[in-house]
């Protein structure tokens, strides 16, 4: 999960993806713009113990930010990074012919972030299984990045 940093904190090193969302990913997908978007989304979801812990911390931070302006400001500062990243990847995919030209990258980025955040809490409490969540993410990504070679797409 991409959580906001408090003053003085260092960003964590990226971790290797072991049993996360790369299972069953076609070789074609690995060469396409969808991969960094998918990787970022999977990283933000509580699909293993480490990310469940991070999601619980982020949820507490979010609750605190609802009543503490300083915490809210920190969150507001971090949110645009997700949108910029997603929009840049979609724009790149459009340039490479991997995404429809009529998509508005900034709008799609907002939707991707909202979907991801909307999956966090239900997944955290066990309402959705890992398979259901990853399938939902992949199906939405198939709409943005059609023909990426995902099995069942």
C-alpha positions as YAML, in Angstrom:
chain: A
units: angstrom
residues:
- id: 1
  name: UNK
  ca: [0.00, 0.00, 0.00]
- id: 2
  name: UNK
  ca: [1.25, 3.44, -0.80]
- id: 3
  name: UNK
  ca: [0.83, 5.23, 2.49]
- id: 4
  name: UNK
  ca: [1.66, 8.85, 3.21]
- id: 5
  name: UNK
  ca: [4.93, 9.49, 4.98]
- id: 6
  name: UNK
  ca: [5.15, 11.49, 8.15]
- id: 7
  name: UNK
  ca: [7.84, 14.14, 8.45]
- id: 8
  name: UNK
  ca: [11.23, 12.47, 8.87]
- id: 9
  name: UNK
  ca: [10.10, 9.07, 7.53]
- id: 10
  name: UNK
  ca: [11.93, 7.42, 4.64]
- id: 11
  name: UNK
  ca: [10.09, 5.81, 1.77]
- id: 12
  name: UNK
  ca: [10.20, 2.00, 1.91]
- id: 13
  name: UNK
  ca: [12.17, 0.11, -0.70]
- id: 14
  name: UNK
  ca: [10.04, -1.53, -3.35]
- id: 15
  name: UNK
  ca: [9.53, -5.19, -2.59]
- id: 16
  name: UNK
  ca: [9.69, -8.06, -4.99]
- id: 17
  name: UNK
  ca: [6.34, -9.49, -5.97]
- id: 18
  name: UNK
  ca: [6.11, -13.08, -4.90]
- id: 19
  name: UNK
  ca: [2.63, -14.48, -4.60]
- id: 20
  name: UNK
  ca: [0.80, -11.28, -5.48]
- id: 21
  name: UNK
  ca: [-1.10, -10.47, -8.63]
- id: 22
  name: UNK
  ca: [1.48, -11.72, -11.14]
- id: 23
  name: UNK
  ca: [0.24, -15.29, -10.86]
- id: 24
  name: UNK
  ca: [-1.24, -16.31, -14.21]
- id: 25
  name: UNK
  ca: [-0.03, -13.19, -16.00]
- id: 26
  name: UNK
  ca: [0.73, -13.77, -19.66]
- id: 27
  name: UNK
  ca: [4.22, -12.91, -20.96]
- id: 28
  name: UNK
  ca: [2.68, -10.28, -23.28]
- id: 29
  name: UNK
  ca: [1.33, -8.43, -20.28]
- id: 30
  name: UNK
  ca: [4.79, -8.08, -18.80]
- id: 31
  name: UNK
  ca: [5.84, -5.97, -21.79]
- id: 32
  name: UNK
  ca: [2.87, -3.61, -21.74]
- id: 33
  name: UNK
  ca: [1.99, -0.37, -19.96]
- id: 34
  name: UNK
  ca: [-0.67, -2.12, -17.89]
- id: 35
  name: UNK
  ca: [1.96, -3.85, -15.74]
- id: 36
  name: UNK
  ca: [3.06, -0.83, -13.64]
- id: 37
  name: UNK
  ca: [-0.57, 0.18, -13.11]
- id: 38
  name: UNK
  ca: [-1.57, -3.34, -12.09]
- id: 39
  name: UNK
  ca: [1.48, -3.66, -9.85]
- id: 40
  name: UNK
  ca: [0.69, -0.39, -8.05]
- id: 41
  name: UNK
  ca: [-2.95, -1.36, -7.55]
- id: 42
  name: UNK
  ca: [-2.11, -4.84, -6.25]
- id: 43
  name: UNK
  ca: [0.42, -3.26, -3.89]
- id: 44
  name: UNK
  ca: [-2.27, -0.98, -2.43]
- id: 45
  name: UNK
  ca: [-4.64, -3.85, -1.64]
- id: 46
  name: UNK
  ca: [-4.57, -5.86, 1.62]
- id: 47
  name: UNK
  ca: [-3.86, -9.22, 0.00]
- id: 48
  name: UNK
  ca: [-1.20, -10.47, 2.41]
- id: 49
  name: UNK
  ca: [-0.28, -9.98, 6.06]
- id: 50
  name: UNK
  ca: [2.10, -7.09, 5.44]
- id: 51
  name: UNK
  ca: [-0.37, -5.16, 3.31]
- id: 52
  name: UNK
  ca: [-3.23, -5.91, 5.73]
- id: 53
  name: UNK
  ca: [-1.15, -4.35, 8.50]
- id: 54
  name: UNK
  ca: [-0.42, -1.36, 6.29]
- id: 55
  name: UNK
  ca: [-4.13, -1.03, 5.45]
- id: 56
  name: UNK
  ca: [-5.06, -1.03, 9.13]
- id: 57
  name: UNK
  ca: [-2.51, 1.72, 9.80]
- id: 58
  name: UNK
  ca: [-3.74, 3.71, 6.81]
- id: 59
  name: UNK
  ca: [-7.33, 3.33, 7.99]
- id: 60
  name: UNK
  ca: [-6.40, 4.66, 11.44]
- id: 61
  name: UNK
  ca: [-4.51, 7.52, 9.79]
- id: 62
  name: UNK
  ca: [-7.54, 8.29, 7.61]
- id: 63
  name: UNK
  ca: [-9.86, 8.30, 10.63]
- id: 64
  name: UNK
  ca: [-7.52, 10.65, 12.44]
- id: 65
  name: UNK
  ca: [-7.28, 12.91, 9.40]
- id: 66
  name: UNK
  ca: [-11.05, 13.43, 9.48]
- id: 67
  name: UNK
  ca: [-10.61, 15.41, 12.71]
- id: 68
  name: UNK
  ca: [-7.00, 16.62, 12.49]
- id: 69
  name: UNK
  ca: [-6.25, 19.12, 9.70]
- id: 70
  name: UNK
  ca: [-2.51, 18.37, 9.75]
- id: 71
  name: UNK
  ca: [-3.14, 14.69, 9.02]
- id: 72
  name: UNK
  ca: [-5.70, 15.59, 6.35]
- id: 73
  name: UNK
  ca: [-3.18, 17.89, 4.67]
- id: 74
  name: UNK
  ca: [-0.62, 15.08, 4.56]
- id: 75
  name: UNK
  ca: [-3.13, 12.78, 2.88]
- id: 76
  name: UNK
  ca: [-4.17, 15.46, 0.40]
- id: 77
  name: UNK
  ca: [-0.52, 15.98, -0.53]
- id: 78
  name: UNK
  ca: [-0.04, 12.28, -1.26]
- id: 79
  name: UNK
  ca: [-3.18, 11.54, -3.25]
- id: 80
  name: UNK
  ca: [-2.19, 13.40, -6.44]
- id: 81
  name: UNK
  ca: [0.87, 11.18, -6.88]
- id: 82
  name: UNK
  ca: [-1.37, 8.19, -7.53]
- id: 83
  name: UNK
  ca: [-3.45, 10.05, -10.10]
- id: 84
  name: UNK
  ca: [-0.38, 11.42, -11.89]
- id: 85
  name: UNK
  ca: [1.22, 7.98, -12.02]
- id: 86
  name: UNK
  ca: [-1.91, 6.28, -13.36]
- id: 87
  name: UNK
  ca: [-2.57, 9.05, -15.90]
- id: 88
  name: UNK
  ca: [1.02, 8.92, -17.16]
- id: 89
  name: UNK
  ca: [0.81, 5.16, -17.66]
- id: 90
  name: UNK
  ca: [-2.50, 5.42, -19.51]
- id: 91
  name: UNK
  ca: [-1.11, 8.20, -21.71]
- id: 92
  name: UNK
  ca: [1.93, 6.04, -22.48]
- id: 93
  name: UNK
  ca: [-0.35, 3.13, -23.36]
- id: 94
  name: UNK
  ca: [-2.33, 5.37, -25.70]
- id: 95
  name: UNK
  ca: [0.86, 6.44, -27.44]
- id: 96
  name: UNK
  ca: [1.81, 2.77, -27.88]
- id: 97
  name: UNK
  ca: [-1.64, 1.79, -29.12]
- id: 98
  name: UNK
  ca: [-2.35, -0.24, -25.96]
- id: 99
  name: UNK
  ca: [-5.24, 1.93, -24.73]
- id: 100
  name: UNK
  ca: [-8.11, 3.58, -26.61]
- id: 101
  name: UNK
  ca: [-7.25, 7.08, -27.80]
- id: 102
  name: UNK
  ca: [-10.61, 8.46, -26.62]
- id: 103
  name: UNK
  ca: [-9.89, 7.79, -22.94]
- id: 104
  name: UNK
  ca: [-9.14, 10.83, -20.80]
- id: 105
  name: UNK
  ca: [-6.15, 9.67, -18.71]
- id: 106
  name: UNK
  ca: [-6.86, 12.01, -15.77]
- id: 107
  name: UNK
  ca: [-10.46, 10.76, -15.49]
- id: 108
  name: UNK
  ca: [-9.41, 7.13, -15.74]
- id: 109
  name: UNK
  ca: [-6.75, 7.74, -13.09]
- id: 110
  name: UNK
  ca: [-9.37, 9.06, -10.64]
- id: 111
  name: UNK
  ca: [-11.56, 6.03, -11.34]
- id: 112
  name: UNK
  ca: [-8.64, 3.60, -10.86]
- id: 113
  name: UNK
  ca: [-7.72, 5.16, -7.54]
- id: 114
  name: UNK
  ca: [-11.34, 5.20, -6.37]
- id: 115
  name: UNK
  ca: [-11.85, 1.56, -7.31]
- id: 116
  name: UNK
  ca: [-8.65, 0.57, -5.55]
- id: 117
  name: UNK
  ca: [-9.55, 2.46, -2.39]
- id: 118
  name: UNK
  ca: [-13.08, 1.11, -2.55]
- id: 119
  name: UNK
  ca: [-11.74, -2.45, -2.48]
- id: 120
  name: UNK
  ca: [-9.44, -1.94, 0.52]
- id: 121
  name: UNK
  ca: [-11.86, -1.97, 3.45]
- id: 122
  name: UNK
  ca: [-14.18, -4.78, 2.24]
- id: 123
  name: UNK
  ca: [-11.09, -6.88, 1.50]
- id: 124
  name: UNK
  ca: [-9.54, -6.00, 4.85]
- id: 125
  name: UNK
  ca: [-12.57, -7.33, 6.74]
- id: 126
  name: UNK
  ca: [-12.80, -10.49, 4.62]
- id: 127
  name: UNK
  ca: [-15.85, -9.57, 2.56]
- id: 128
  name: UNK
  ca: [-13.98, -10.19, -0.70]
- id: 129
  name: UNK
  ca: [-11.48, -12.95, -1.38]
- id: 130
  name: UNK
  ca: [-8.11, -12.28, -2.97]
- id: 131
  name: UNK
  ca: [-9.30, -13.99, -6.14]
- id: 132
  name: UNK
  ca: [-12.42, -11.79, -6.34]
- id: 133
  name: UNK
  ca: [-10.40, -8.61, -5.80]
- id: 134
  name: UNK
  ca: [-7.69, -9.44, -8.32]
- id: 135
  name: UNK
  ca: [-10.33, -10.48, -10.85]
- id: 136
  name: UNK
  ca: [-12.20, -7.18, -10.36]
- id: 137
  name: UNK
  ca: [-8.98, -5.21, -10.84]
- id: 138
  name: UNK
  ca: [-8.03, -7.19, -13.94]
- id: 139
  name: UNK
  ca: [-11.48, -6.83, -15.48]
- id: 140
  name: UNK
  ca: [-11.39, -3.07, -15.04]
- id: 141
  name: UNK
  ca: [-7.86, -2.88, -16.41]
- id: 142
  name: UNK
  ca: [-9.04, -4.90, -19.42]
- id: 143
  name: UNK
  ca: [-11.37, -2.00, -20.21]
- id: 144
  name: UNK
  ca: [-8.53, 0.52, -20.14]
- id: 145
  name: UNK
  ca: [-5.85, -1.71, -21.66]
- id: 146
  name: UNK
  ca: [-7.76, -4.06, -23.99]
- id: 147
  name: UNK
  ca: [-5.98, -7.04, -25.47]
- id: 148
  name: UNK
  ca: [-3.21, -7.23, -22.89]
- id: 149
  name: UNK
  ca: [-3.08, -11.00, -23.07]
- id: 150
  name: UNK
  ca: [-4.55, -11.75, -19.65]
- id: 151
  name: UNK
  ca: [-6.05, -15.23, -19.57]
- id: 152
  name: UNK
  ca: [-9.82, -15.03, -19.76]
- id: 153
  name: UNK
  ca: [-9.77, -11.45, -21.05]
...
